[in-house]
Amino acid sequence: MKKSILVFGAAILVLASCEKKTETTIENKDTTVVVTPPTEEVEAPAEDTTKTSVEVGKEGVNVDTKNTDVEVKDGKAAVEVKK
């Protein structure tokens, strides 16, 4: 009788230890690495040595250079040549 109680107790311990086991899972988390290229430095515009200017407005476009003056207004162009 003592042997059966010991075997029964051992069986209960085995069952209890099996029930407490939990399955552990490891989740793989994907990480995304975003690499941005270095920004290019913008060079300062060269100084205008031709004395050229361009103006764009609601009325039209006006281009002045050293030798010419061009004005576009209402679909018509006026060109003046300077000497």
Residue pairs with C-beta under 8 A, 6 or more apart in sequence:
50 65
50 66
51 64
51 65
51 66
52 63
52 64
52 65
52 66
53 63
53 64
54 61
54 62
54 63
54 64
55 61
55 62
55 63
59 73
60 71
60 72
60 73
60 74
61 70
61 71
61 72
62 69
62 70
62 71
62 72
63 69
63 70
63 71
64 70
66 82
67 81
67 82
67 83
68 79
68 80
68 81
68 82
69 79
69 80
69 82
70 77
70 78
70 79
70 80
71 77
71 78
72 78
